[in-house]
Amino acid sequence: MTAHPFDLTCVRLLDGAFKAAMERDAAYLLQLDPDRLLHTFYLNAGLPTTAQPYGGWEDPKVELRGHFAGHYVTACALMYASTGDDRFKARVDHMVAGFAAVQAALPSQGYNPGYLSAFPESYFDRVEGRFPVWAPYYTLHKIMAGLLDAHLHCSNPQALPVLERCADWVKFRVDNLTYEQMQITLLMEFGGMNEVFANLYGVTKNPEHLRLSFAFNDDVVLDPLKQGSDQMDRLHANTQIPKLIGLARQYELTGDPVLRDAAKFFWERVAHYRSYVIGGHSDDELFSRCTASPIT
């Protein structure tokens, strides 16, 4: 790599619009109650909780429950790195300790070791069997990414071990599937699972983590891009973008030019052939149709 981003601890915003926006974000994060975010995790693990759960997508009856908790860990970790405010590190430490307790307790509820979610493991059976369910791998990605950010930005001593045990559980699931079965699994939105495993490999250098990253490459979408073929009209944009971020990260770690070229081709076709003047590239979350010539 010839260029690297600045570490967030090396940059501090001065007074102005950007700092004011960051301070509003910080105030919002501090308004949230970590125990309320952990409530459904504790219920799933049979642990006591008296917290009032949040509603919306975190409602105990919503299948996507738990994903915001992962986002929250990431947000607090990044805010701590950006400000040095120990209140955010305390939030991260509290959440990670909760995740660790849940992961340790779930086997007693009949779950396989390493599992960590706010919903039953059977949701993943439904993904593999092509039965309706709302995106459990998408949610798991947010949790795993939050744990990695807690390790990288807050030096939390529990985060990486919990994450590695979670990775072992994913390995257990993936290794029980054929290639064709795994590709069928990837028909359900799975967030950036290939990216988080690539990033984990960047930390651990465990070749199994890199192998699992490639296992989450959706070849139905990625193979045409590797061949320079644009077949993305009306695909769900939110689902596709993380796949290519993961592919770009795989290139950084392996140096494979095929991965680089596919990620570059994707960016060009979205930025130059699908993006509106306002910066958007989709309608109702679906990629707009490709224009005949580059948008100028």
SEVO-529198 format. One record per residue (C-alpha): residue number from 1; chain; x, y, z. Coordinates in steps of 0.05 Angstrom, whole numbers, plus 5000, padded with zeros to 4 digits. Example, Ala and Ser with C-alpha at 12.3 -4.5 7.8 and 13.67 -1.06 7.14 Angstrom:
REM SEVO-529198
<node><k>1</k><c>A</c><px>5246</px><py>4910</py><pz>5156</pz></node>
<node><k>2</k><c>A</c><px>5273</px><py>4979</py><pz>5143</pz></node>
END
This chain:
REM SEVO-529198
<node><k>1</k><c>A</c><px>5000</px><py>5000</py><pz>5000</pz></node>
<node><k>2</k><c>A</c><px>5026</px><py>5069</py><pz>4981</pz></node>
<node><k>3</k><c>A</c><px>4974</px><py>5109</py><pz>5019</pz></node>
<node><k>4</k><c>A</c><px>4942</px><py>5099</py><pz>5087</pz></node>
<node><k>5</k><c>A</c><px>4887</px><py>5138</py><pz>5123</pz></node>
<node><k>6</k><c>A</c><px>4906</px><py>5179</py><pz>5184</pz></node>
<node><k>7</k><c>A</c><px>4891</px><py>5145</py><pz>5249</pz></node>
<node><k>8</k><c>A</c><px>4831</px><py>5179</py><pz>5282</pz></node>
<node><k>9</k><c>A</c><px>4873</px><py>5194</py><pz>5344</pz></node>
<node><k>10</k><c>A</c><px>4918</px><py>5238</py><pz>5300</pz></node>
<node><k>11</k><c>A</c><px>4863</px><py>5286</py><pz>5280</pz></node>
<node><k>12</k><c>A</c><px>4820</px><py>5334</py><pz>5321</pz></node>
<node><k>13</k><c>A</c><px>4766</px><py>5378</py><pz>5292</pz></node>
<node><k>14</k><c>A</c><px>4769</px><py>5453</py><pz>5306</pz></node>
<node><k>15</k><c>A</c><px>4707</px><py>5495</py><pz>5318</pz></node>
<node><k>16</k><c>A</c><px>4661</px><py>5496</py><pz>5259</pz></node>
<node><k>17</k><c>A</c><px>4604</px><py>5459</py><pz>5224</pz></node>
<node><k>18</k><c>A</c><px>4638</px><py>5391</py><pz>5225</pz></node>
<node><k>19</k><c>A</c><px>4655</px><py>5394</py><pz>5299</pz></node>
<node><k>20</k><c>A</c><px>4584</px><py>5417</py><pz>5314</pz></node>
<node><k>21</k><c>A</c><px>4556</px><py>5357</py><pz>5276</pz></node>
<node><k>22</k><c>A</c><px>4603</px><py>5310</py><pz>5313</pz></node>
<node><k>23</k><c>A</c><px>4581</px><py>5339</py><pz>5380</pz></node>
<node><k>24</k><c>A</c><px>4508</px><py>5327</py><pz>5362</pz></node>
<node><k>25</k><c>A</c><px>4527</px><py>5255</py><pz>5346</pz></node>
<node><k>26</k><c>A</c><px>4563</px><py>5249</py><pz>5412</pz></node>
<node><k>27</k><c>A</c><px>4503</px><py>5276</py><pz>5451</pz></node>
<node><k>28</k><c>A</c><px>4458</px><py>5225</py><pz>5416</pz></node>
<node><k>29</k><c>A</c><px>4504</px><py>5167</py><pz>5432</pz></node>
<node><k>30</k><c>A</c><px>4506</px><py>5187</py><pz>5505</pz></node>
<node><k>31</k><c>A</c><px>4430</px><py>5189</py><pz>5508</pz></node>
<node><k>32</k><c>A</c><px>4426</px><py>5115</py><pz>5491</pz></node>
<node><k>33</k><c>A</c><px>4425</px><py>5063</py><pz>5545</pz></node>
<node><k>34</k><c>A</c><px>4473</px><py>5004</py><pz>5533</pz></node>
<node><k>35</k><c>A</c><px>4431</px><py>4958</py><pz>5578</pz></node>
<node><k>36</k><c>A</c><px>4370</px><py>4971</py><pz>5535</pz></node>
<node><k>37</k><c>A</c><px>4410</px><py>4951</py><pz>5474</pz></node>
<node><k>38</k><c>A</c><px>4434</px><py>4888</py><pz>5508</pz></node>
<node><k>39</k><c>A</c><px>4364</px><py>4869</py><pz>5533</pz></node>
<node><k>40</k><c>A</c><px>4346</px><py>4821</py><pz>5476</pz></node>
<node><k>41</k><c>A</c><px>4416</px><py>4790</py><pz>5477</pz></node>
<node><k>42</k><c>A</c><px>4406</px><py>4774</py><pz>5551</pz></node>
<node><k>43</k><c>A</c><px>4337</px><py>4745</py><pz>5538</pz></node>
<node><k>44</k><c>A</c><px>4365</px><py>4700</py><pz>5484</pz></node>
<node><k>45</k><c>A</c><px>4418</px><py>4674</py><pz>5532</pz></node>
<node><k>46</k><c>A</c><px>4372</px><py>4665</py><pz>5591</pz></node>
<node><k>47</k><c>A</c><px>4407</px><py>4720</py><pz>5631</pz></node>
<node><k>48</k><c>A</c><px>4368</px><py>4766</py><pz>5678</pz></node>
<node><k>49</k><c>A</c><px>4351</px><py>4836</py><pz>5652</pz></node>
<node><k>50</k><c>A</c><px>4305</px><py>4890</py><pz>5677</pz></node>
<node><k>51</k><c>A</c><px>4320</px><py>4940</py><pz>5622</pz></node>
<node><k>52</k><c>A</c><px>4264</px><py>4966</py><pz>5578</pz></node>
<node><k>53</k><c>A</c><px>4279</px><py>4944</py><pz>5506</pz></node>
<node><k>54</k><c>A</c><px>4281</px><py>4995</py><pz>5450</pz></node>
<node><k>55</k><c>A</c><px>4229</px><py>4993</py><pz>5396</pz></node>
<node><k>56</k><c>A</c><px>4234</px><py>4997</py><pz>5321</pz></node>
<node><k>57</k><c>A</c><px>4283</px><py>4948</py><pz>5291</pz></node>
<node><k>58</k><c>A</c><px>4309</px><py>4931</py><pz>5360</pz></node>
<node><k>59</k><c>A</c><px>4240</px><py>4909</py><pz>5385</pz></node>
<node><k>60</k><c>A</c><px>4244</px><py>4839</py><pz>5415</pz></node>
<node><k>61</k><c>A</c><px>4195</px><py>4814</py><pz>5362</pz></node>
<node><k>62</k><c>A</c><px>4234</px><py>4841</py><pz>5302</pz></node>
<node><k>63</k><c>A</c><px>4280</px><py>4791</py><pz>5268</pz></node>
<node><k>64</k><c>A</c><px>4334</px><py>4843</py><pz>5256</pz></node>
<node><k>65</k><c>A</c><px>4342</px><py>4856</py><pz>5330</pz></node>
<node><k>66</k><c>A</c><px>4413</px><py>4864</py><pz>5354</pz></node>
<node><k>67</k><c>A</c><px>4442</px><py>4898</py><pz>5293</pz></node>
<node><k>68</k><c>A</c><px>4437</px><py>4968</py><pz>5323</pz></node>
<node><k>69</k><c>A</c><px>4477</px><py>4944</py><pz>5383</pz></node>
<node><k>70</k><c>A</c><px>4535</px><py>4928</py><pz>5337</pz></node>
<node><k>71</k><c>A</c><px>4529</px><py>4996</py><pz>5303</pz></node>
<node><k>72</k><c>A</c><px>4529</px><py>5028</py><pz>5372</pz></node>
<node><k>73</k><c>A</c><px>4595</px><py>4995</py><pz>5392</pz></node>
<node><k>74</k><c>A</c><px>4627</px><py>5019</py><pz>5327</pz></node>
<node><k>75</k><c>A</c><px>4600</px><py>5089</py><pz>5336</pz></node>
<node><k>76</k><c>A</c><px>4624</px><py>5095</py><pz>5407</pz></node>
<node><k>77</k><c>A</c><px>4693</px><py>5066</py><pz>5389</pz></node>
<node><k>78</k><c>A</c><px>4701</px><py>5115</py><pz>5332</pz></node>
<node><k>79</k><c>A</c><px>4677</px><py>5173</py><pz>5376</pz></node>
<node><k>80</k><c>A</c><px>4728</px><py>5154</py><pz>5430</pz></node>
<node><k>81</k><c>A</c><px>4784</px><py>5152</py><pz>5379</pz></node>
<node><k>82</k><c>A</c><px>4761</px><py>5219</py><pz>5350</pz></node>
<node><k>83</k><c>A</c><px>4754</px><py>5255</py><pz>5417</pz></node>
<node><k>84</k><c>A</c><px>4791</px><py>5218</py><pz>5472</pz></node>
<node><k>85</k><c>A</c><px>4728</px><py>5223</py><pz>5515</pz></node>
<node><k>86</k><c>A</c><px>4731</px><py>5165</py><pz>5564</pz></node>
<node><k>87</k><c>A</c><px>4655</px><py>5163</py><pz>5568</pz></node>
<node><k>88</k><c>A</c><px>4653</px><py>5129</py><pz>5500</pz></node>
<node><k>89</k><c>A</c><px>4706</px><py>5078</py><pz>5519</pz></node>
<node><k>90</k><c>A</c><px>4665</px><py>5062</py><pz>5580</pz></node>
<node><k>91</k><c>A</c><px>4604</px><py>5050</py><pz>5536</pz></node>
<node><k>92</k><c>A</c><px>4645</px><py>5004</py><pz>5491</pz></node>
<node><k>93</k><c>A</c><px>4673</px><py>4965</py><pz>5550</pz></node>
<node><k>94</k><c>A</c><px>4603</px><py>4956</py><pz>5578</pz></node>
<node><k>95</k><c>A</c><px>4575</px><py>4930</py><pz>5513</pz></node>
<node><k>96</k><c>A</c><px>4633</px><py>4883</py><pz>5500</pz></node>
<node><k>97</k><c>A</c><px>4627</px><py>4855</py><pz>5571</pz></node>
<node><k>98</k><c>A</c><px>4554</px><py>4842</py><pz>5557</pz></node>
<node><k>99</k><c>A</c><px>4569</px><py>4807</py><pz>5492</pz></node>
<node><k>100</k><c>A</c><px>4621</px><py>4764</py><pz>5527</pz></node>
<node><k>101</k><c>A</c><px>4571</px><py>4744</py><pz>5581</pz></node>
<node><k>102</k><c>A</c><px>4519</px><py>4727</py><pz>5529</pz></node>
<node><k>103</k><c>A</c><px>4567</px><py>4686</py><pz>5487</pz></node>
<node><k>104</k><c>A</c><px>4589</px><py>4647</py><pz>5549</pz></node>
<node><k>105</k><c>A</c><px>4517</px><py>4633</py><pz>5570</pz></node>
<node><k>106</k><c>A</c><px>4487</px><py>4614</py><pz>5503</pz></node>
<node><k>107</k><c>A</c><px>4513</px><py>4542</py><pz>5502</pz></node>
<node><k>108</k><c>A</c><px>4473</px><py>4528</py><pz>5564</pz></node>
<node><k>109</k><c>A</c><px>4411</px><py>4546</py><pz>5523</pz></node>
<node><k>110</k><c>A</c><px>4429</px><py>4494</py><pz>5470</pz></node>
<node><k>111</k><c>A</c><px>4468</px><py>4539</py><pz>5423</pz></node>
<node><k>112</k><c>A</c><px>4533</px><py>4520</py><pz>5389</pz></node>
<node><k>113</k><c>A</c><px>4597</px><py>4549</py><pz>5421</pz></node>
<node><k>114</k><c>A</c><px>4616</px><py>4618</py><pz>5398</pz></node>
<node><k>115</k><c>A</c><px>4546</px><py>4638</py><pz>5376</pz></node>
<node><k>116</k><c>A</c><px>4529</px><py>4710</py><pz>5392</pz></node>
<node><k>117</k><c>A</c><px>4463</px><py>4742</py><pz>5372</pz></node>
<node><k>118</k><c>A</c><px>4399</px><py>4770</py><pz>5401</pz></node>
<node><k>119</k><c>A</c><px>4357</px><py>4719</py><pz>5363</pz></node>
<node><k>120</k><c>A</c><px>4356</px><py>4642</py><pz>5357</pz></node>
<node><k>121</k><c>A</c><px>4409</px><py>4604</py><pz>5318</pz></node>
<node><k>122</k><c>A</c><px>4352</px><py>4574</py><pz>5279</pz></node>
<node><k>123</k><c>A</c><px>4348</px><py>4638</py><pz>5239</pz></node>
<node><k>124</k><c>A</c><px>4411</px><py>4615</py><pz>5203</pz></node>
<node><k>125</k><c>A</c><px>4377</px><py>4548</py><pz>5188</pz></node>
<node><k>126</k><c>A</c><px>4323</px><py>4587</py><pz>5154</pz></node>
<node><k>127</k><c>A</c><px>4374</px><py>4625</py><pz>5111</pz></node>
<node><k>128</k><c>A</c><px>4406</px><py>4560</py><pz>5089</pz></node>
<node><k>129</k><c>A</c><px>4339</px><py>4528</py><pz>5075</pz></node>
<node><k>130</k><c>A</c><px>4313</px><py>4589</py><pz>5036</pz></node>
<node><k>131</k><c>A</c><px>4257</px><py>4601</py><pz>5085</pz></node>
<node><k>132</k><c>A</c><px>4234</px><py>4673</py><pz>5099</pz></node>
<node><k>133</k><c>A</c><px>4276</px><py>4708</py><pz>5152</pz></node>
<node><k>134</k><c>A</c><px>4304</px><py>4778</py><pz>5159</pz></node>
<node><k>135</k><c>A</c><px>4378</px><py>4779</py><pz>5146</pz></node>
<node><k>136</k><c>A</c><px>4414</px><py>4745</py><pz>5206</pz></node>
<node><k>137</k><c>A</c><px>4483</px><py>4749</py><pz>5173</pz></node>
<node><k>138</k><c>A</c><px>4471</px><py>4823</py><pz>5161</pz></node>
<node><k>139</k><c>A</c><px>4460</px><py>4832</py><pz>5236</pz></node>
<node><k>140</k><c>A</c><px>4519</px><py>4787</py><pz>5254</pz></node>
<node><k>141</k><c>A</c><px>4564</px><py>4830</py><pz>5211</pz></node>
<node><k>142</k><c>A</c><px>4547</px><py>4892</py><pz>5252</pz></node>
<node><k>143</k><c>A</c><px>4563</px><py>4856</py><pz>5317</pz></node>
<node><k>144</k><c>A</c><px>4629</px><py>4828</py><pz>5291</pz></node>
<node><k>145</k><c>A</c><px>4649</px><py>4896</py><pz>5262</pz></node>
<node><k>146</k><c>A</c><px>4633</px><py>4929</py><pz>5328</pz></node>
<node><k>147</k><c>A</c><px>4677</px><py>4879</py><pz>5366</pz></node>
<node><k>148</k><c>A</c><px>4734</px><py>4891</py><pz>5317</pz></node>
<node><k>149</k><c>A</c><px>4728</px><py>4966</py><pz>5326</pz></node>
<node><k>150</k><c>A</c><px>4727</px><py>4957</py><pz>5401</pz></node>
<node><k>151</k><c>A</c><px>4793</px><py>4920</py><pz>5395</pz></node>
<node><k>152</k><c>A</c><px>4825</px><py>4968</py><pz>5345</pz></node>
<node><k>153</k><c>A</c><px>4803</px><py>5035</py><pz>5374</pz></node>
<node><k>154</k><c>A</c><px>4792</px><py>5021</py><pz>5448</pz></node>
<node><k>155</k><c>A</c><px>4842</px><py>4964</py><pz>5461</pz></node>
<node><k>156</k><c>A</c><px>4787</px><py>4926</py><pz>5496</pz></node>
<node><k>157</k><c>A</c><px>4818</px><py>4861</py><pz>5521</pz></node>
<node><k>158</k><c>A</c><px>4753</px><py>4820</py><pz>5512</pz></node>
<node><k>159</k><c>A</c><px>4734</px><py>4842</py><pz>5443</pz></node>
<node><k>160</k><c>A</c><px>4783</px><py>4802</py><pz>5400</pz></node>
<node><k>161</k><c>A</c><px>4773</px><py>4736</py><pz>5438</pz></node>
<node><k>162</k><c>A</c><px>4697</px><py>4743</py><pz>5433</pz></node>
<node><k>163</k><c>A</c><px>4704</px><py>4760</py><pz>5359</pz></node>
<node><k>164</k><c>A</c><px>4749</px><py>4701</py><pz>5345</pz></node>
<node><k>165</k><c>A</c><px>4700</px><py>4654</py><pz>5380</pz></node>
<node><k>166</k><c>A</c><px>4645</px><py>4683</py><pz>5337</pz></node>
<node><k>167</k><c>A</c><px>4688</px><py>4671</py><pz>5275</pz></node>
<node><k>168</k><c>A</c><px>4697</px><py>4599</py><pz>5297</pz></node>
<node><k>169</k><c>A</c><px>4621</px><py>4592</py><pz>5300</pz></node>
<node><k>170</k><c>A</c><px>4615</px><py>4621</py><pz>5229</pz></node>
<node><k>171</k><c>A</c><px>4668</px><py>4571</py><pz>5206</pz></node>
<node><k>172</k><c>A</c><px>4626</px><py>4515</py><pz>5236</pz></node>
<node><k>173</k><c>A</c><px>4566</px><py>4538</py><pz>5196</pz></node>
<node><k>174</k><c>A</c><px>4602</px><py>4551</py><pz>5131</pz></node>
<node><k>175</k><c>A</c><px>4642</px><py>4486</py><pz>5132</pz></node>
<node><k>176</k><c>A</c><px>4578</px><py>4446</py><pz>5135</pz></node>
<node><k>177</k><c>A</c><px>4556</px><py>4474</py><pz>5068</pz></node>
<node><k>178</k><c>A</c><px>4577</px><py>4457</py><pz>4997</pz></node>
<node><k>179</k><c>A</c><px>4598</px><py>4514</py><pz>4952</pz></node>
<node><k>180</k><c>A</c><px>4530</px><py>4514</py><pz>4919</pz></node>
<node><k>181</k><c>A</c><px>4494</px><py>4515</py><pz>4986</pz></node>
<node><k>182</k><c>A</c><px>4537</px><py>4573</py><pz>5009</pz></node>
<node><k>183</k><c>A</c><px>4521</px><py>4613</py><pz>4946</pz></node>
<node><k>184</k><c>A</c><px>4447</px><py>4601</py><pz>4959</pz></node>
<node><k>185</k><c>A</c><px>4457</px><py>4627</py><pz>5029</pz></node>
<node><k>186</k><c>A</c><px>4486</px><py>4691</py><pz>5000</pz></node>
<node><k>187</k><c>A</c><px>4421</px><py>4706</py><pz>4964</pz></node>
<node><k>188</k><c>A</c><px>4399</px><py>4735</py><pz>5031</pz></node>
<node><k>189</k><c>A</c><px>4429</px><py>4803</py><pz>5048</pz></node>
<node><k>190</k><c>A</c><px>4491</px><py>4790</py><pz>5090</pz></node>
<node><k>191</k><c>A</c><px>4522</px><py>4859</py><pz>5099</pz></node>
<node><k>192</k><c>A</c><px>4598</px><py>4862</py><pz>5097</pz></node>
<node><k>193</k><c>A</c><px>4615</px><py>4792</py><pz>5122</pz></node>
<node><k>194</k><c>A</c><px>4671</px><py>4786</py><pz>5071</pz></node>
<node><k>195</k><c>A</c><px>4699</px><py>4853</py><pz>5094</pz></node>
<node><k>196</k><c>A</c><px>4698</px><py>4838</py><pz>5169</pz></node>
<node><k>197</k><c>A</c><px>4733</px><py>4772</py><pz>5159</pz></node>
<node><k>198</k><c>A</c><px>4785</px><py>4805</py><pz>5114</pz></node>
<node><k>199</k><c>A</c><px>4796</px><py>4858</py><pz>5167</pz></node>
<node><k>200</k><c>A</c><px>4800</px><py>4804</py><pz>5221</pz></node>
<node><k>201</k><c>A</c><px>4852</px><py>4768</py><pz>5180</pz></node>
<node><k>202</k><c>A</c><px>4891</px><py>4834</py><pz>5176</pz></node>
<node><k>203</k><c>A</c><px>4895</px><py>4831</py><pz>5252</pz></node>
<node><k>204</k><c>A</c><px>4904</px><py>4757</py><pz>5266</pz></node>
<node><k>205</k><c>A</c><px>4939</px><py>4733</py><pz>5202</pz></node>
<node><k>206</k><c>A</c><px>4898</px><py>4669</py><pz>5212</pz></node>
<node><k>207</k><c>A</c><px>4890</px><py>4640</py><pz>5142</pz></node>
<node><k>208</k><c>A</c><px>4822</px><py>4612</py><pz>5161</pz></node>
<node><k>209</k><c>A</c><px>4796</px><py>4682</py><pz>5170</pz></node>
<node><k>210</k><c>A</c><px>4818</px><py>4700</py><pz>5099</pz></node>
<node><k>211</k><c>A</c><px>4786</px><py>4636</py><pz>5073</pz></node>
<node><k>212</k><c>A</c><px>4721</px><py>4653</py><pz>5107</pz></node>
<node><k>213</k><c>A</c><px>4724</px><py>4723</py><pz>5076</pz></node>
<node><k>214</k><c>A</c><px>4726</px><py>4692</py><pz>5007</pz></node>
<node><k>215</k><c>A</c><px>4670</px><py>4643</py><pz>5026</pz></node>
<node><k>216</k><c>A</c><px>4625</px><py>4704</py><pz>5032</pz></node>
<node><k>217</k><c>A</c><px>4639</px><py>4729</py><pz>4961</pz></node>
<node><k>218</k><c>A</c><px>4574</px><py>4727</py><pz>4922</pz></node>
<node><k>219</k><c>A</c><px>4600</px><py>4700</py><pz>4856</pz></node>
<node><k>220</k><c>A</c><px>4534</px><py>4711</py><pz>4820</pz></node>
<node><k>221</k><c>A</c><px>4545</px><py>4786</py><pz>4828</pz></node>
<node><k>222</k><c>A</c><px>4621</px><py>4789</py><pz>4831</pz></node>
<node><k>223</k><c>A</c><px>4640</px><py>4744</py><pz>4773</pz></node>
<node><k>224</k><c>A</c><px>4610</px><py>4789</py><pz>4719</pz></node>
<node><k>225</k><c>A</c><px>4645</px><py>4849</py><pz>4750</pz></node>
<node><k>226</k><c>A</c><px>4711</px><py>4811</py><pz>4748</pz></node>
<node><k>227</k><c>A</c><px>4698</px><py>4802</py><pz>4673</pz></node>
<node><k>228</k><c>A</c><px>4682</px><py>4875</py><pz>4662</pz></node>
<node><k>229</k><c>A</c><px>4608</px><py>4861</py><pz>4652</pz></node>
<node><k>230</k><c>A</c><px>4556</px><py>4908</py><pz>4683</pz></node>
<node><k>231</k><c>A</c><px>4493</px><py>4869</py><pz>4703</pz></node>
<node><k>232</k><c>A</c><px>4472</px><py>4912</py><pz>4761</pz></node>
<node><k>233</k><c>A</c><px>4409</px><py>4947</py><pz>4735</pz></node>
<node><k>234</k><c>A</c><px>4356</px><py>4947</py><pz>4790</pz></node>
<node><k>235</k><c>A</c><px>4396</px><py>4905</py><pz>4838</pz></node>
<node><k>236</k><c>A</c><px>4388</px><py>4924</py><pz>4912</pz></node>
<node><k>237</k><c>A</c><px>4443</px><py>4976</py><pz>4920</pz></node>
<node><k>238</k><c>A</c><px>4450</px><py>4969</py><pz>4995</pz></node>
<node><k>239</k><c>A</c><px>4465</px><py>4895</py><pz>4988</pz></node>
<node><k>240</k><c>A</c><px>4517</px><py>4902</py><pz>4933</pz></node>
<node><k>241</k><c>A</c><px>4561</px><py>4958</py><pz>4959</pz></node>
<node><k>242</k><c>A</c><px>4588</px><py>4921</py><pz>5020</pz></node>
<node><k>243</k><c>A</c><px>4606</px><py>4862</py><pz>4976</pz></node>
<node><k>244</k><c>A</c><px>4653</px><py>4906</py><pz>4935</pz></node>
<node><k>245</k><c>A</c><px>4682</px><py>4941</py><pz>4996</pz></node>
<node><k>246</k><c>A</c><px>4700</px><py>4871</py><pz>5020</pz></node>
<node><k>247</k><c>A</c><px>4730</px><py>4854</py><pz>4952</pz></node>
<node><k>248</k><c>A</c><px>4773</px><py>4917</py><pz>4954</pz></node>
<node><k>249</k><c>A</c><px>4798</px><py>4898</py><pz>5023</pz></node>
<node><k>250</k><c>A</c><px>4814</px><py>4828</py><pz>4999</pz></node>
<node><k>251</k><c>A</c><px>4856</px><py>4860</py><pz>4944</pz></node>
<node><k>252</k><c>A</c><px>4894</px><py>4902</py><pz>4995</pz></node>
<node><k>253</k><c>A</c><px>4911</px><py>4839</py><pz>5034</pz></node>
<node><k>254</k><c>A</c><px>4927</px><py>4793</py><pz>4975</pz></node>
<node><k>255</k><c>A</c><px>4950</px><py>4838</py><pz>4919</pz></node>
<node><k>256</k><c>A</c><px>4905</px><py>4800</py><pz>4869</pz></node>
<node><k>257</k><c>A</c><px>4894</px><py>4849</py><pz>4811</pz></node>
<node><k>258</k><c>A</c><px>4829</px><py>4814</py><pz>4791</pz></node>
<node><k>259</k><c>A</c><px>4798</px><py>4837</py><pz>4857</pz></node>
<node><k>260</k><c>A</c><px>4824</px><py>4907</py><pz>4847</pz></node>
<node><k>261</k><c>A</c><px>4798</px><py>4912</py><pz>4776</pz></node>
<node><k>262</k><c>A</c><px>4729</px><py>4887</py><pz>4796</pz></node>
<node><k>263</k><c>A</c><px>4723</px><py>4937</py><pz>4853</pz></node>
<node><k>264</k><c>A</c><px>4747</px><py>4993</py><pz>4807</pz></node>
<node><k>265</k><c>A</c><px>4699</px><py>4973</py><pz>4752</pz></node>
<node><k>266</k><c>A</c><px>4641</px><py>4972</py><pz>4801</pz></node>
<node><k>267</k><c>A</c><px>4658</px><py>5042</py><pz>4827</pz></node>
<node><k>268</k><c>A</c><px>4663</px><py>5070</py><pz>4756</pz></node>
<node><k>269</k><c>A</c><px>4596</px><py>5040</py><pz>4735</pz></node>
<node><k>270</k><c>A</c><px>4561</px><py>5067</py><pz>4797</pz></node>
<node><k>271</k><c>A</c><px>4595</px><py>5135</py><pz>4800</pz></node>
<node><k>272</k><c>A</c><px>4597</px><py>5152</py><pz>4726</pz></node>
<node><k>273</k><c>A</c><px>4537</px><py>5115</py><pz>4697</pz></node>
<node><k>274</k><c>A</c><px>4485</px><py>5112</py><pz>4753</pz></node>
<node><k>275</k><c>A</c><px>4494</px><py>5171</py><pz>4801</pz></node>
<node><k>276</k><c>A</c><px>4447</px><py>5230</py><pz>4803</pz></node>
<node><k>277</k><c>A</c><px>4469</px><py>5302</py><pz>4810</pz></node>
<node><k>278</k><c>A</c><px>4450</px><py>5300</py><pz>4883</pz></node>
<node><k>279</k><c>A</c><px>4499</px><py>5242</py><pz>4894</pz></node>
<node><k>280</k><c>A</c><px>4448</px><py>5186</py><pz>4899</pz></node>
<node><k>281</k><c>A</c><px>4452</px><py>5124</py><pz>4855</pz></node>
<node><k>282</k><c>A</c><px>4388</px><py>5087</py><pz>4870</pz></node>
<node><k>283</k><c>A</c><px>4313</px><py>5092</py><pz>4872</pz></node>
<node><k>284</k><c>A</c><px>4276</px><py>5055</py><pz>4927</pz></node>
<node><k>285</k><c>A</c><px>4344</px><py>5025</py><pz>4944</pz></node>
<node><k>286</k><c>A</c><px>4350</px><py>4995</py><pz>4874</pz></node>
<node><k>287</k><c>A</c><px>4407</px><py>5016</py><pz>4828</pz></node>
<node><k>288</k><c>A</c><px>4384</px><py>5062</py><pz>4773</pz></node>
<node><k>289</k><c>A</c><px>4390</px><py>5036</py><pz>4702</pz></node>
<node><k>290</k><c>A</c><px>4458</px><py>5045</py><pz>4670</pz></node>
<node><k>291</k><c>A</c><px>4463</px><py>5105</py><pz>4623</pz></node>
<node><k>292</k><c>A</c><px>4490</px><py>5094</py><pz>4553</pz></node>
<node><k>293</k><c>A</c><px>4549</px><py>5141</py><pz>4564</pz></node>
<node><k>294</k><c>A</c><px>4584</px><py>5169</py><pz>4626</pz></node>
<node><k>295</k><c>A</c><px>4546</px><py>5222</py><pz>4664</pz></node>
<node><k>296</k><c>A</c><px>4581</px><py>5290</py><pz>4661</pz></node>
END
